């Protein structure tokens, strides 16, 4: 259970960092081309979605390891 909580906390920290970088970069290029801004937004949404996907896979991995550990004894 501790590993799952740590995984969620680390994911939340990285989500906050990615979001802050995304907002900073979008606000920096807001006065330029709209296409570039949309491209950057899509990139950061993809990064955030990938981070969430990896977190879900890691939680499933942790749960399966717990089941395997219990079956050993």
C-alpha positions in Angstrom: 0.0 0.0 0.0 2.9 2.3 0.8 4.3 1.9 -2.7 1.0 2.9 -4.3 0.7 6.1 -2.2 4.3 7.0 -3.1 3.6 6.4 -6.8 0.5 8.7 -6.7 2.4 11.4 -4.8 5.3 11.4 -7.3 2.8 11.5 -10.2 1.0 14.5 -8.7 4.3 16.3 -8.2 5.3 15.7 -11.8 1.8 16.7 -13.0 2.2 20.0 -11.2 5.7 20.6 -12.6 4.6 19.7 -16.2 1.5 22.0 -15.8 3.6 24.9 -14.6 6.1 24.5 -17.4 3.2 24.2 -19.9 1.6 27.4 -18.6 4.9 29.2 -18.7 5.7 28.2 -22.2 2.2 28.9 -23.5 2.2 32.3 -21.9 5.6 33.0 -23.4 4.5 32.1 -27.0 1.0 33.4 -26.7 1.8 36.5 -28.7 3.2 34.5 -31.5 1.6 32.1 -33.9 -1.6 30.4 -32.7 -0.5 27.1 -34.4 2.7 27.0 -32.3 0.7 27.6 -29.2 -1.8 24.8 -30.0 1.1 22.4 -30.8 2.7 23.1 -27.4 -0.6 22.6 -25.6 -1.2 19.3 -27.4 2.4 18.2 -26.5 1.9 19.0 -22.8 -1.5 17.2 -22.8 0.1 14.2 -24.3 2.9 14.3 -21.7 0.4 14.5 -18.9 -1.7 11.7 -20.3 1.4 9.5 -20.7 2.3 10.2 -17.1 -1.1 9.2 -15.8 -1.0 6.0 -18.0 2.4 5.0 -16.6 1.1 5.6 -13.0 -1.9 3.3 -13.6 0.3 0.6 -15.1 2.7 0.9 -12.1 -0.1 0.6 -9.6 -1.3 -2.6 -11.4 2.3 -3.9 -11.3 2.5 -3.2 -7.6 -0.8 -5.0 -6.9 0.3 -8.0 -9.0 3.5 -8.2 -7.1 1.6 -8.3 -3.8 -0.5 -11.2 -5.1 2.7 -13.0 -6.2 4.3 -12.4 -2.8 1.4 -13.8 -1.0 1.2 -16.9 -3.1 4.9 -17.7 -2.4 4.1 -18.6 1.3 
